[in-house]
Amino acid sequence: MLRSGTSFGANVTEAIGGISNPDFLAEISIAYKEALETKYWLQFLKKAENLDEKVFNSLLEDCVELSKILFAILKTTGKIRNSD
């Protein structure tokens, strides 16, 4: 969890410094996937009873919110196609 939980911040920083739009989108895409992986690990740790409820809920809420932000960036920049 430490790796994926810190990786998406690093990938966003790399995206900001991207030299092209495709480079930016690739890094944001990686950041989004790392956020989803972090959500998995949080749920895993909770089920294994290694996180108390309050800590889990706080971290999960932050992770979900960041995932939504990253997804919105991908969607508005054209990386994600609407399913309509």
VENZIZI-V791436 format. One record per pair of residues at least 24 apart in sequence whose ideal C-beta (glycine too) atoms are under 7 Angstrom apart, sorted by the first residue. I is the first residue (numbers start at 0). GAP is how many residues later the second one is. Records with the same first field share a line. If there is no record, write none. Layout:
BEGIN
I = GAP  GAP
END
This chain:
BEGIN
0 = 37  40  41  44
3 = 30  33  34  37
4 = 33
6 = 27
7 = 26  27  30
24 = 52  54
27 = 42  45  46
28 = 45  50
30 = 39
31 = 35  38  39  42
34 = 28  31  32  35
35 = 31
37 = 25
38 = 24  25  28
END
